[in-house]
Structure formats: C-alpha cells, structure tokens
Amino acid sequence: MDTRAVRYFRWLLFWQQQGRCCYCGEHVVLTYRPYDAARPYAATLEHLQRRSDGGTGHTSNLAMACKHCNNTRGGRDWLFYASWRRNEF
C-alpha cells in the first residue's frame, strides 16, 4: 500500500472509529510528523488477523489502534486482546 492509501485509510478509520483505538478505546492522535508518530497514543493501522496467520491487507482486515496496543498485542487474537485491554474479564 502506498503512502497516500495509508494516509487515506488511517483518516477513514479515524473518522469511523470516532478517534478511538479499536482495542483500548482511548483517543488517538492522527499525525504524520515522525516525532509524534513514535508516541504511544499515535494512530496506526492494525491488521486484525495477522498477516503471518493468513490475514490480508484488505480494508476489511484493517482497524486503527494506538501505537501502544499495536506493539503489545503480539500473537494474541484481536478479539481476545480487545476484551483484555478493556478489562472485560
């Protein structure tokens, strides 16, 4: 996916998810500046089904997550991880 497509999908998901992370529900910051993109609350594109598990880059498999959640999810299932982050257990 090229840079324009990534920016478009990030903006679209930001709007659809009302500026909140798909896992923890916290507000994220949509930015394109490199020093802001490294912060834990920066918006990132997340593959719900990991590519290593057969997931694709199709728009139906993408969501917006904060950088912290995106980095700490690891190999967990996205639905389990979302419930765990929201303390639903």
PDB file with one MODEL, atoms N, CA, C and O in Angstrom:
MODEL        1
ATOM      1  N   MET A   1       0.855  -1.164   0.000  1.00  0.00           N
ATOM      2  CA  MET A   1       0.000   0.000   0.000  1.00  0.00           C
ATOM      3  C   MET A   1       0.907   1.236   0.000  1.00  0.00           C
ATOM      4  O   MET A   1       1.845   1.320   0.793  1.00  0.00           O
ATOM      5  N   ASP A   2       0.632   2.169  -0.870  1.00  0.00           N
ATOM      6  CA  ASP A   2       1.473   3.365  -0.952  1.00  0.00           C
ATOM      7  C   ASP A   2       1.088   4.382   0.140  1.00  0.00           C
ATOM      8  O   ASP A   2       0.093   4.210   0.844  1.00  0.00           O
ATOM      9  N   THR A   3       1.880   5.418   0.256  1.00  0.00           N
ATOM     10  CA  THR A   3       1.721   6.396   1.335  1.00  0.00           C
ATOM     11  C   THR A   3       0.366   7.084   1.298  1.00  0.00           C
ATOM     12  O   THR A   3      -0.242   7.311   2.344  1.00  0.00           O
ATOM     13  N   ARG A   4      -0.116   7.421   0.103  1.00  0.00           N
ATOM     14  CA  ARG A   4      -1.434   8.081   0.014  1.00  0.00           C
ATOM     15  C   ARG A   4      -2.541   7.172   0.508  1.00  0.00           C
ATOM     16  O   ARG A   4      -3.441   7.612   1.223  1.00  0.00           O
ATOM     17  N   ALA A   5      -2.478   5.900   0.127  1.00  0.00           N
ATOM     18  CA  ALA A   5      -3.515   4.951   0.548  1.00  0.00           C
ATOM     19  C   ALA A   5      -3.480   4.757   2.062  1.00  0.00           C
ATOM     20  O   ALA A   5      -4.532   4.702   2.700  1.00  0.00           O
ATOM     21  N   VAL A   6      -2.290   4.652   2.642  1.00  0.00           N
ATOM     22  CA  VAL A   6      -2.165   4.501   4.095  1.00  0.00           C
ATOM     23  C   VAL A   6      -2.751   5.709   4.803  1.00  0.00           C
ATOM     24  O   VAL A   6      -3.493   5.558   5.773  1.00  0.00           O
ATOM     25  N   ARG A   7      -2.428   6.905   4.332  1.00  0.00           N
ATOM     26  CA  ARG A   7      -2.973   8.121   4.953  1.00  0.00           C
ATOM     27  C   ARG A   7      -4.485   8.187   4.820  1.00  0.00           C
ATOM     28  O   ARG A   7      -5.175   8.585   5.758  1.00  0.00           O
ATOM     29  N   TYR A   8      -5.005   7.798   3.658  1.00  0.00           N
ATOM     30  CA  TYR A   8      -6.453   7.827   3.443  1.00  0.00           C
ATOM     31  C   TYR A   8      -7.148   6.851   4.385  1.00  0.00           C
ATOM     32  O   TYR A   8      -8.123   7.219   5.041  1.00  0.00           O
ATOM     33  N   PHE A   9      -6.659   5.604   4.464  1.00  0.00           N
ATOM     34  CA  PHE A   9      -7.303   4.609   5.321  1.00  0.00           C
ATOM     35  C   PHE A   9      -7.175   4.970   6.794  1.00  0.00           C
ATOM     36  O   PHE A   9      -8.094   4.723   7.575  1.00  0.00           O
ATOM     37  N   ARG A  10      -6.053   5.548   7.177  1.00  0.00           N
ATOM     38  CA  ARG A  10      -5.886   5.984   8.561  1.00  0.00           C
ATOM     39  C   ARG A  10      -6.902   7.080   8.887  1.00  0.00           C
ATOM     40  O   ARG A  10      -7.510   7.067   9.958  1.00  0.00           O
ATOM     41  N   TRP A  11      -7.084   8.026   7.965  1.00  0.00           N
ATOM     42  CA  TRP A  11      -8.071   9.086   8.178  1.00  0.00           C
ATOM     43  C   TRP A  11      -9.479   8.504   8.198  1.00  0.00           C
ATOM     44  O   TRP A  11     -10.279   8.873   9.058  1.00  0.00           O
ATOM     45  N   LEU A  12      -9.801   7.606   7.275  1.00  0.00           N
ATOM     46  CA  LEU A  12     -11.127   6.997   7.201  1.00  0.00           C
ATOM     47  C   LEU A  12     -11.448   6.217   8.478  1.00  0.00           C
ATOM     48  O   LEU A  12     -12.539   6.347   9.033  1.00  0.00           O
ATOM     49  N   LEU A  13     -10.509   5.421   8.933  1.00  0.00           N
ATOM     50  CA  LEU A  13     -10.726   4.655  10.163  1.00  0.00           C
ATOM     51  C   LEU A  13     -10.803   5.566  11.384  1.00  0.00           C
ATOM     52  O   LEU A  13     -11.562   5.296  12.315  1.00  0.00           O
ATOM     53  N   PHE A  14     -10.022   6.640  11.384  1.00  0.00           N
ATOM     54  CA  PHE A  14     -10.100   7.619  12.465  1.00  0.00           C
ATOM     55  C   PHE A  14     -11.514   8.184  12.549  1.00  0.00           C
ATOM     56  O   PHE A  14     -12.061   8.325  13.643  1.00  0.00           O
ATOM     57  N   TRP A  15     -12.093   8.501  11.432  1.00  0.00           N
ATOM     58  CA  TRP A  15     -13.452   9.041  11.388  1.00  0.00           C
ATOM     59  C   TRP A  15     -14.471   7.979  11.794  1.00  0.00           C
ATOM     60  O   TRP A  15     -15.366   8.258  12.592  1.00  0.00           O
ATOM     61  N   GLN A  16     -14.346   6.764  11.253  1.00  0.00           N
ATOM     62  CA  GLN A  16     -15.300   5.693  11.552  1.00  0.00           C
ATOM     63  C   GLN A  16     -15.260   5.263  13.015  1.00  0.00           C
ATOM     64  O   GLN A  16     -16.296   4.942  13.597  1.00  0.00           O
ATOM     65  N   GLN A  17     -14.076   5.255  13.606  1.00  0.00           N
ATOM     66  CA  GLN A  17     -13.922   4.824  14.993  1.00  0.00           C
ATOM     67  C   GLN A  17     -13.979   5.992  15.974  1.00  0.00           C
ATOM     68  O   GLN A  17     -13.675   5.825  17.155  1.00  0.00           O
ATOM     69  N   GLN A  18     -14.360   7.152  15.502  1.00  0.00           N
ATOM     70  CA  GLN A  18     -14.519   8.360  16.313  1.00  0.00           C
ATOM     71  C   GLN A  18     -13.243   8.706  17.079  1.00  0.00           C
ATOM     72  O   GLN A  18     -13.295   9.163  18.220  1.00  0.00           O
ATOM     73  N   GLY A  19     -12.094   8.480  16.431  1.00  0.00           N
ATOM     74  CA  GLY A  19     -10.815   8.851  17.013  1.00  0.00           C
ATOM     75  C   GLY A  19     -10.365   7.989  18.173  1.00  0.00           C
ATOM     76  O   GLY A  19      -9.539   8.420  18.977  1.00  0.00           O
ATOM     77  N   ARG A  20     -10.893   6.776  18.276  1.00  0.00           N
ATOM     78  CA  ARG A  20     -10.562   5.896  19.398  1.00  0.00           C
ATOM     79  C   ARG A  20      -9.873   4.623  18.911  1.00  0.00           C
ATOM     80  O   ARG A  20     -10.110   4.152  17.799  1.00  0.00           O
ATOM     81  N   CYS A  21      -9.028   4.090  19.759  1.00  0.00           N
ATOM     82  CA  CYS A  21      -8.321   2.837  19.481  1.00  0.00           C
ATOM     83  C   CYS A  21      -9.327   1.685  19.460  1.00  0.00           C
ATOM     84  O   CYS A  21     -10.260   1.653  20.263  1.00  0.00           O
ATOM     85  N   CYS A  22      -9.134   0.748  18.543  1.00  0.00           N
ATOM     86  CA  CYS A  22     -10.054  -0.389  18.443  1.00  0.00           C
ATOM     87  C   CYS A  22      -9.901  -1.357  19.609  1.00  0.00           C
ATOM     88  O   CYS A  22     -10.794  -2.173  19.835  1.00  0.00           O
ATOM     89  N   TYR A  23      -8.817  -1.298  20.345  1.00  0.00           N
ATOM     90  CA  TYR A  23      -8.579  -2.207  21.457  1.00  0.00           C
ATOM     91  C   TYR A  23      -8.919  -1.598  22.810  1.00  0.00           C
ATOM     92  O   TYR A  23      -9.752  -2.136  23.539  1.00  0.00           O
ATOM     93  N   CYS A  24      -8.292  -0.497  23.148  1.00  0.00           N
ATOM     94  CA  CYS A  24      -8.466   0.066  24.496  1.00  0.00           C
ATOM     95  C   CYS A  24      -9.546   1.151  24.548  1.00  0.00           C
ATOM     96  O   CYS A  24     -10.021   1.481  25.634  1.00  0.00           O
ATOM     97  N   GLY A  25      -9.939   1.705  23.419  1.00  0.00           N
ATOM     98  CA  GLY A  25     -10.983   2.719  23.398  1.00  0.00           C
ATOM     99  C   GLY A  25     -10.503   4.117  23.730  1.00  0.00           C
ATOM    100  O   GLY A  25     -11.313   5.043  23.793  1.00  0.00           O
ATOM    101  N   GLU A  26      -9.204   4.296  23.946  1.00  0.00           N
ATOM    102  CA  GLU A  26      -8.653   5.616  24.245  1.00  0.00           C
ATOM    103  C   GLU A  26      -8.543   6.448  22.970  1.00  0.00           C
ATOM    104  O   GLU A  26      -8.447   5.909  21.867  1.00  0.00           O
ATOM    105  N   HIS A  27      -8.559   7.768  23.139  1.00  0.00           N
ATOM    106  CA  HIS A  27      -8.390   8.660  21.996  1.00  0.00           C
ATOM    107  C   HIS A  27      -6.976   8.543  21.446  1.00  0.00           C
ATOM    108  O   HIS A  27      -6.010   8.413  22.199  1.00  0.00           O
ATOM    109  N   VAL A  28      -6.870   8.591  20.121  1.00  0.00           N
ATOM    110  CA  VAL A  28      -5.570   8.545  19.465  1.00  0.00           C
ATOM    111  C   VAL A  28      -5.346   9.850  18.711  1.00  0.00           C
ATOM    112  O   VAL A  28      -6.282  10.614  18.476  1.00  0.00           O
ATOM    113  N   VAL A  29      -4.105  10.091  18.340  1.00  0.00           N
ATOM    114  CA  VAL A  29      -3.745  11.302  17.616  1.00  0.00           C
ATOM    115  C   VAL A  29      -3.364  10.906  16.199  1.00  0.00           C
ATOM    116  O   VAL A  29      -2.505  10.050  15.987  1.00  0.00           O
ATOM    117  N   LEU A  30      -4.010  11.533  15.244  1.00  0.00           N
ATOM    118  CA  LEU A  30      -3.719  11.291  13.837  1.00  0.00           C
ATOM    119  C   LEU A  30      -2.676  12.310  13.405  1.00  0.00           C
ATOM    120  O   LEU A  30      -2.975  13.499  13.293  1.00  0.00           O
ATOM    121  N   THR A  31      -1.463  11.854  13.163  1.00  0.00           N
ATOM    122  CA  THR A  31      -0.380  12.755  12.808  1.00  0.00           C
ATOM    123  C   THR A  31       0.515  12.111  11.758  1.00  0.00           C
ATOM    124  O   THR A  31       0.544  10.890  11.611  1.00  0.00           O
ATOM    125  N   TYR A  32       1.229  12.933  11.048  1.00  0.00           N
ATOM    126  CA  TYR A  32       2.173  12.443  10.037  1.00  0.00           C
ATOM    127  C   TYR A  32       3.585  12.921  10.333  1.00  0.00           C
ATOM    128  O   TYR A  32       4.494  12.682   9.539  1.00  0.00           O
ATOM    129  N   ARG A  33       3.785  13.589  11.455  1.00  0.00           N
ATOM    130  CA  ARG A  33       5.123  14.033  11.845  1.00  0.00           C
ATOM    131  C   ARG A  33       5.852  12.870  12.511  1.00  0.00           C
ATOM    132  O   ARG A  33       5.288  12.217  13.389  1.00  0.00           O
ATOM    133  N   PRO A  34       7.082  12.602  12.116  1.00  0.00           N
ATOM    134  CA  PRO A  34       7.800  11.429  12.644  1.00  0.00           C
ATOM    135  C   PRO A  34       7.943  11.410  14.158  1.00  0.00           C
ATOM    136  O   PRO A  34       7.815  10.344  14.761  1.00  0.00           O
ATOM    137  N   TYR A  35       8.200  12.542  14.791  1.00  0.00           N
ATOM    138  CA  TYR A  35       8.379  12.526  16.247  1.00  0.00           C
ATOM    139  C   TYR A  35       7.068  12.318  16.981  1.00  0.00           C
ATOM    140  O   TYR A  35       7.084  11.840  18.115  1.00  0.00           O
ATOM    141  N   ASP A  36       5.934  12.656  16.382  1.00  0.00           N
ATOM    142  CA  ASP A  36       4.640  12.374  17.006  1.00  0.00           C
ATOM    143  C   ASP A  36       4.194  10.946  16.734  1.00  0.00           C
ATOM    144  O   ASP A  36       3.482  10.356  17.546  1.00  0.00           O
ATOM    145  N   ALA A  37       4.604  10.383  15.601  1.00  0.00           N
ATOM    146  CA  ALA A  37       4.207   9.022  15.242  1.00  0.00           C
ATOM    147  C   ALA A  37       4.848   7.979  16.153  1.00  0.00           C
ATOM    148  O   ALA A  37       4.386   6.839  16.198  1.00  0.00           O
ATOM    149  N   ALA A  38       5.889   8.341  16.869  1.00  0.00           N
ATOM    150  CA  ALA A  38       6.562   7.410  17.773  1.00  0.00           C
ATOM    151  C   ALA A  38       5.938   7.398  19.163  1.00  0.00           C
ATOM    152  O   ALA A  38       6.331   6.584  19.998  1.00  0.00           O
ATOM    153  N   ARG A  39       4.995   8.261  19.429  1.00  0.00           N
ATOM    154  CA  ARG A  39       4.377   8.335  20.757  1.00  0.00           C
ATOM    155  C   ARG A  39       3.358   7.204  20.947  1.00  0.00           C
ATOM    156  O   ARG A  39       2.818   6.702  19.961  1.00  0.00           O
ATOM    157  N   PRO A  40       3.085   6.795  22.183  1.00  0.00           N
ATOM    158  CA  PRO A  40       2.199   5.647  22.422  1.00  0.00           C
ATOM    159  C   PRO A  40       0.749   5.880  22.017  1.00  0.00           C
ATOM    160  O   PRO A  40       0.018   4.909  21.822  1.00  0.00           O
ATOM    161  N   TYR A  41       0.311   7.111  21.885  1.00  0.00           N
ATOM    162  CA  TYR A  41      -1.080   7.384  21.522  1.00  0.00           C
ATOM    163  C   TYR A  41      -1.248   7.731  20.037  1.00  0.00           C
ATOM    164  O   TYR A  41      -2.316   8.192  19.634  1.00  0.00           O
ATOM    165  N   ALA A  42      -0.223   7.519  19.230  1.00  0.00           N
ATOM    166  CA  ALA A  42      -0.302   7.806  17.794  1.00  0.00           C
ATOM    167  C   ALA A  42      -1.150   6.740  17.098  1.00  0.00           C
ATOM    168  O   ALA A  42      -1.098   5.565  17.463  1.00  0.00           O
ATOM    169  N   ALA A  43      -1.922   7.146  16.109  1.00  0.00           N
ATOM    170  CA  ALA A  43      -2.773   6.224  15.357  1.00  0.00           C
ATOM    171  C   ALA A  43      -1.940   5.375  14.405  1.00  0.00           C
ATOM    172  O   ALA A  43      -1.089   5.891  13.681  1.00  0.00           O
ATOM    173  N   THR A  44      -2.193   4.066  14.415  1.00  0.00           N
ATOM    174  CA  THR A  44      -1.527   3.145  13.498  1.00  0.00           C
ATOM    175  C   THR A  44      -2.563   2.255  12.839  1.00  0.00           C
ATOM    176  O   THR A  44      -3.645   2.044  13.386  1.00  0.00           O
ATOM    177  N   LEU A  45      -2.237   1.735  11.672  1.00  0.00           N
ATOM    178  CA  LEU A  45      -3.095   0.750  11.032  1.00  0.00           C
ATOM    179  C   LEU A  45      -2.777  -0.619  11.605  1.00  0.00           C
ATOM    180  O   LEU A  45      -1.609  -0.992  11.724  1.00  0.00           O
ATOM    181  N   GLU A  46      -3.800  -1.360  11.957  1.00  0.00           N
ATOM    182  CA  GLU A  46      -3.638  -2.674  12.570  1.00  0.00           C
ATOM    183  C   GLU A  46      -4.331  -3.722  11.711  1.00  0.00           C
ATOM    184  O   GLU A  46      -5.473  -3.535  11.291  1.00  0.00           O
ATOM    185  N   HIS A  47      -3.635  -4.825  11.451  1.00  0.00           N
ATOM    186  CA  HIS A  47      -4.245  -5.970  10.772  1.00  0.00           C
ATOM    187  C   HIS A  47      -4.937  -6.806  11.852  1.00  0.00           C
ATOM    188  O   HIS A  47      -4.275  -7.316  12.756  1.00  0.00           O
ATOM    189  N   LEU A  48      -6.246  -6.949  11.766  1.00  0.00           N
ATOM    190  CA  LEU A  48      -6.978  -7.700  12.785  1.00  0.00           C
ATOM    191  C   LEU A  48      -6.537  -9.155  12.790  1.00  0.00           C
ATOM    192  O   LEU A  48      -6.198  -9.702  13.840  1.00  0.00           O
ATOM    193  N   GLN A  49      -6.542  -9.774  11.631  1.00  0.00           N
ATOM    194  CA  GLN A  49      -5.953 -11.109  11.517  1.00  0.00           C
ATOM    195  C   GLN A  49      -4.535 -10.907  11.001  1.00  0.00           C
ATOM    196  O   GLN A  49      -4.337 -10.398   9.897  1.00  0.00           O
ATOM    197  N   ARG A  50      -3.550 -11.304  11.798  1.00  0.00           N
ATOM    198  CA  ARG A  50      -2.162 -11.052  11.444  1.00  0.00           C
ATOM    199  C   ARG A  50      -1.823 -11.644  10.080  1.00  0.00           C
ATOM    200  O   ARG A  50      -2.353 -12.683   9.688  1.00  0.00           O
ATOM    201  N   ARG A  51      -0.945 -10.973   9.381  1.00  0.00           N
ATOM    202  CA  ARG A  51      -0.529 -11.448   8.065  1.00  0.00           C
ATOM    203  C   ARG A  51       0.161 -12.796   8.163  1.00  0.00           C
ATOM    204  O   ARG A  51       0.047 -13.615   7.251  1.00  0.00           O
ATOM    205  N   SER A  52       0.871 -13.040   9.248  1.00  0.00           N
ATOM    206  CA  SER A  52       1.543 -14.330   9.422  1.00  0.00           C
ATOM    207  C   SER A  52       0.545 -15.467   9.648  1.00  0.00           C
ATOM    208  O   SER A  52       0.887 -16.636   9.466  1.00  0.00           O
ATOM    209  N   ASP A  53      -0.684 -15.133  10.042  1.00  0.00           N
ATOM    210  CA  ASP A  53      -1.738 -16.129  10.226  1.00  0.00           C
ATOM    211  C   ASP A  53      -2.667 -16.206   9.023  1.00  0.00           C
ATOM    212  O   ASP A  53      -3.739 -16.806   9.108  1.00  0.00           O
ATOM    213  N   GLY A  54      -2.274 -15.612   7.910  1.00  0.00           N
ATOM    214  CA  GLY A  54      -3.082 -15.682   6.693  1.00  0.00           C
ATOM    215  C   GLY A  54      -3.938 -14.460   6.436  1.00  0.00           C
ATOM    216  O   GLY A  54      -4.721 -14.459   5.487  1.00  0.00           O
ATOM    217  N   GLY A  55      -3.820 -13.430   7.238  1.00  0.00           N
ATOM    218  CA  GLY A  55      -4.587 -12.201   7.032  1.00  0.00           C
ATOM    219  C   GLY A  55      -4.080 -11.434   5.820  1.00  0.00           C
ATOM    220  O   GLY A  55      -2.939 -11.610   5.393  1.00  0.00           O
ATOM    221  N   THR A  56      -4.923 -10.598   5.281  1.00  0.00           N
ATOM    222  CA  THR A  56      -4.567  -9.830   4.095  1.00  0.00           C
ATOM    223  C   THR A  56      -4.498  -8.347   4.443  1.00  0.00           C
ATOM    224  O   THR A  56      -4.814  -7.933   5.558  1.00  0.00           O
ATOM    225  N   GLY A  57      -4.082  -7.571   3.468  1.00  0.00           N
ATOM    226  CA  GLY A  57      -4.060  -6.129   3.617  1.00  0.00           C
ATOM    227  C   GLY A  57      -5.352  -5.484   3.151  1.00  0.00           C
ATOM    228  O   GLY A  57      -5.403  -4.269   2.957  1.00  0.00           O
ATOM    229  N   HIS A  58      -6.398  -6.279   2.967  1.00  0.00           N
ATOM    230  CA  HIS A  58      -7.693  -5.763   2.519  1.00  0.00           C
ATOM    231  C   HIS A  58      -8.293  -4.858   3.585  1.00  0.00           C
ATOM    232  O   HIS A  58      -8.046  -5.041   4.777  1.00  0.00           O
ATOM    233  N   THR A  59      -9.070  -3.896   3.159  1.00  0.00           N
ATOM    234  CA  THR A  59      -9.642  -2.912   4.085  1.00  0.00           C
ATOM    235  C   THR A  59     -10.527  -3.548   5.154  1.00  0.00           C
ATOM    236  O   THR A  59     -10.654  -2.997   6.248  1.00  0.00           O
ATOM    237  N   SER A  60     -11.134  -4.682   4.867  1.00  0.00           N
ATOM    238  CA  SER A  60     -11.981  -5.333   5.869  1.00  0.00           C
ATOM    239  C   SER A  60     -11.153  -5.949   7.001  1.00  0.00           C
ATOM    240  O   SER A  60     -11.707  -6.314   8.038  1.00  0.00           O
ATOM    241  N   ASN A  61      -9.851  -6.066   6.818  1.00  0.00           N
ATOM    242  CA  ASN A  61      -8.976  -6.629   7.838  1.00  0.00           C
ATOM    243  C   ASN A  61      -8.181  -5.553   8.568  1.00  0.00           C
ATOM    244  O   ASN A  61      -7.311  -5.879   9.376  1.00  0.00           O
ATOM    245  N   LEU A  62      -8.458  -4.287   8.303  1.00  0.00           N
ATOM    246  CA  LEU A  62      -7.716  -3.189   8.915  1.00  0.00           C
ATOM    247  C   LEU A  62      -8.552  -2.459   9.956  1.00  0.00           C
ATOM    248  O   LEU A  62      -9.765  -2.314   9.807  1.00  0.00           O
ATOM    249  N   ALA A  63      -7.894  -2.009  10.996  1.00  0.00           N
ATOM    250  CA  ALA A  63      -8.513  -1.171  12.023  1.00  0.00           C
ATOM    251  C   ALA A  63      -7.458  -0.188  12.493  1.00  0.00           C
ATOM    252  O   ALA A  63      -6.274  -0.345  12.193  1.00  0.00           O
ATOM    253  N   MET A  64      -7.890   0.825  13.230  1.00  0.00           N
ATOM    254  CA  MET A  64      -6.961   1.805  13.757  1.00  0.00           C
ATOM    255  C   MET A  64      -6.744   1.527  15.237  1.00  0.00           C
ATOM    256  O   MET A  64      -7.695   1.390  16.008  1.00  0.00           O
ATOM    257  N   ALA A  65      -5.476   1.447  15.616  1.00  0.00           N
ATOM    258  CA  ALA A  65      -5.123   1.190  17.007  1.00  0.00           C
ATOM    259  C   ALA A  65      -4.058   2.190  17.438  1.00  0.00           C
ATOM    260  O   ALA A  65      -3.327   2.731  16.609  1.00  0.00           O
ATOM    261  N   CYS A  66      -3.982   2.427  18.738  1.00  0.00           N
ATOM    262  CA  CYS A  66      -2.895   3.268  19.230  1.00  0.00           C
ATOM    263  C   CYS A  66      -1.592   2.468  19.128  1.00  0.00           C
ATOM    264  O   CYS A  66      -1.607   1.238  19.101  1.00  0.00           O
ATOM    265  N   LYS A  67      -0.504   3.163  19.074  1.00  0.00           N
ATOM    266  CA  LYS A  67       0.796   2.517  18.897  1.00  0.00           C
ATOM    267  C   LYS A  67       1.094   1.554  20.043  1.00  0.00           C
ATOM    268  O   LYS A  67       1.675   0.491  19.824  1.00  0.00           O
ATOM    269  N   HIS A  68       0.701   1.916  21.257  1.00  0.00           N
ATOM    270  CA  HIS A  68       0.939   1.050  22.416  1.00  0.00           C
ATOM    271  C   HIS A  68       0.229  -0.301  22.236  1.00  0.00           C
ATOM    272  O   HIS A  68       0.848  -1.349  22.419  1.00  0.00           O
ATOM    273  N   CYS A  69      -1.037  -0.287  21.887  1.00  0.00           N
ATOM    274  CA  CYS A  69      -1.786  -1.535  21.700  1.00  0.00           C
ATOM    275  C   CYS A  69      -1.246  -2.326  20.515  1.00  0.00           C
ATOM    276  O   CYS A  69      -1.143  -3.551  20.580  1.00  0.00           O
ATOM    277  N   ASN A  70      -0.905  -1.639  19.447  1.00  0.00           N
ATOM    278  CA  ASN A  70      -0.376  -2.302  18.262  1.00  0.00           C
ATOM    279  C   ASN A  70       0.926  -3.022  18.593  1.00  0.00           C
ATOM    280  O   ASN A  70       1.160  -4.127  18.103  1.00  0.00           O
ATOM    281  N   ASN A  71       1.771  -2.416  19.409  1.00  0.00           N
ATOM    282  CA  ASN A  71       3.058  -3.018  19.748  1.00  0.00           C
ATOM    283  C   ASN A  71       2.946  -4.128  20.788  1.00  0.00           C
ATOM    284  O   ASN A  71       3.769  -5.044  20.787  1.00  0.00           O
ATOM    285  N   THR A  72       1.955  -4.076  21.672  1.00  0.00           N
ATOM    286  CA  THR A  72       1.865  -5.058  22.748  1.00  0.00           C
ATOM    287  C   THR A  72       0.928  -6.226  22.458  1.00  0.00           C
ATOM    288  O   THR A  72       0.867  -7.160  23.257  1.00  0.00           O
ATOM    289  N   ARG A  73       0.212  -6.208  21.367  1.00  0.00           N
ATOM    290  CA  ARG A  73      -0.724  -7.283  21.055  1.00  0.00           C
ATOM    291  C   ARG A  73      -0.011  -8.610  20.855  1.00  0.00           C
ATOM    292  O   ARG A  73      -0.475  -9.640  21.344  1.00  0.00           O
ATOM    293  N   GLY A  74       1.094  -8.602  20.153  1.00  0.00           N
ATOM    294  CA  GLY A  74       1.847  -9.839  19.922  1.00  0.00           C
ATOM    295  C   GLY A  74       1.055 -10.838  19.107  1.00  0.00           C
ATOM    296  O   GLY A  74       0.453 -10.478  18.095  1.00  0.00           O
ATOM    297  N   GLY A  75       1.048 -12.090  19.537  1.00  0.00           N
ATOM    298  CA  GLY A  75       0.372 -13.153  18.794  1.00  0.00           C
ATOM    299  C   GLY A  75      -1.039 -13.438  19.260  1.00  0.00           C
ATOM    300  O   GLY A  75      -1.637 -14.431  18.845  1.00  0.00           O
ATOM    301  N   ARG A  76      -1.581 -12.589  20.111  1.00  0.00           N
ATOM    302  CA  ARG A  76      -2.930 -12.815  20.627  1.00  0.00           C
ATOM    303  C   ARG A  76      -3.983 -12.525  19.562  1.00  0.00           C
ATOM    304  O   ARG A  76      -3.774 -11.708  18.665  1.00  0.00           O
ATOM    305  N   ASP A  77      -5.104 -13.205  19.679  1.00  0.00           N
ATOM    306  CA  ASP A  77      -6.253 -12.947  18.816  1.00  0.00           C
ATOM    307  C   ASP A  77      -6.766 -11.538  19.087  1.00  0.00           C
ATOM    308  O   ASP A  77      -6.768 -11.090  20.234  1.00  0.00           O
ATOM    309  N   TRP A  78      -7.200 -10.836  18.044  1.00  0.00           N
ATOM    310  CA  TRP A  78      -7.582  -9.433  18.203  1.00  0.00           C
ATOM    311  C   TRP A  78      -8.786  -9.273  19.125  1.00  0.00           C
ATOM    312  O   TRP A  78      -8.842  -8.315  19.896  1.00  0.00           O
ATOM    313  N   LEU A  79      -9.745 -10.186  19.062  1.00  0.00           N
ATOM    314  CA  LEU A  79     -10.939 -10.061  19.892  1.00  0.00           C
ATOM    315  C   LEU A  79     -10.609 -10.330  21.370  1.00  0.00           C
ATOM    316  O   LEU A  79     -11.111  -9.641  22.258  1.00  0.00           O
ATOM    317  N   PHE A  80      -9.767 -11.329  21.620  1.00  0.00           N
ATOM    318  CA  PHE A  80      -9.318 -11.599  22.987  1.00  0.00           C
ATOM    319  C   PHE A  80      -8.537 -10.405  23.529  1.00  0.00           C
ATOM    320  O   PHE A  80      -8.743  -9.983  24.667  1.00  0.00           O
ATOM    321  N   TYR A  81      -7.643  -9.868  22.709  1.00  0.00           N
ATOM    322  CA  TYR A  81      -6.823  -8.747  23.163  1.00  0.00           C
ATOM    323  C   TYR A  81      -7.684  -7.514  23.464  1.00  0.00           C
ATOM    324  O   TYR A  81      -7.431  -6.806  24.440  1.00  0.00           O
ATOM    325  N   ALA A  82      -8.689  -7.257  22.638  1.00  0.00           N
ATOM    326  CA  ALA A  82      -9.584  -6.113  22.875  1.00  0.00           C
ATOM    327  C   ALA A  82     -10.333  -6.284  24.203  1.00  0.00           C
ATOM    328  O   ALA A  82     -10.453  -5.328  24.971  1.00  0.00           O
ATOM    329  N   SER A  83     -10.826  -7.470  24.473  1.00  0.00           N
ATOM    330  CA  SER A  83     -11.519  -7.726  25.745  1.00  0.00           C
ATOM    331  C   SER A  83     -10.573  -7.591  26.924  1.00  0.00           C
ATOM    332  O   SER A  83     -10.958  -7.057  27.965  1.00  0.00           O
ATOM    333  N   TRP A  84      -9.349  -8.063  26.780  1.00  0.00           N
ATOM    334  CA  TRP A  84      -8.362  -7.980  27.845  1.00  0.00           C
ATOM    335  C   TRP A  84      -7.991  -6.524  28.139  1.00  0.00           C
ATOM    336  O   TRP A  84      -7.885  -6.137  29.303  1.00  0.00           O
ATOM    337  N   ARG A  85      -7.791  -5.708  27.085  1.00  0.00           N
ATOM    338  CA  ARG A  85      -7.425  -4.313  27.263  1.00  0.00           C
ATOM    339  C   ARG A  85      -8.539  -3.502  27.908  1.00  0.00           C
ATOM    340  O   ARG A  85      -8.265  -2.522  28.601  1.00  0.00           O
ATOM    341  N   ARG A  86      -9.788  -3.892  27.693  1.00  0.00           N
ATOM    342  CA  ARG A  86     -10.931  -3.170  28.273  1.00  0.00           C
ATOM    343  C   ARG A  86     -11.354  -3.733  29.615  1.00  0.00           C
ATOM    344  O   ARG A  86     -12.376  -3.319  30.162  1.00  0.00           O
ATOM    345  N   ASN A  87     -10.586  -4.672  30.157  1.00  0.00           N
ATOM    346  CA  ASN A  87     -10.867  -5.309  31.452  1.00  0.00           C
ATOM    347  C   ASN A  87     -12.264  -5.934  31.510  1.00  0.00           C
ATOM    348  O   ASN A  87     -13.003  -5.738  32.474  1.00  0.00           O
ATOM    349  N   GLU A  88     -12.607  -6.677  30.480  1.00  0.00           N
ATOM    350  CA  GLU A  88     -13.916  -7.323  30.429  1.00  0.00           C
ATOM    351  C   GLU A  88     -13.903  -8.724  31.036  1.00  0.00           C
ATOM    352  O   GLU A  88     -14.934  -9.396  31.064  1.00  0.00           O
ATOM    353  N   PHE A  89     -12.767  -9.159  31.511  1.00  0.00           N
ATOM    354  CA  PHE A  89     -12.687 -10.496  32.122  1.00  0.00           C
ATOM    355  C   PHE A  89     -12.949 -10.416  33.597  1.00  0.00           C
ATOM    356  O   PHE A  89     -12.926 -11.436  34.285  1.00  0.00           O
TER     357      PHE A  89
ENDMDL
END
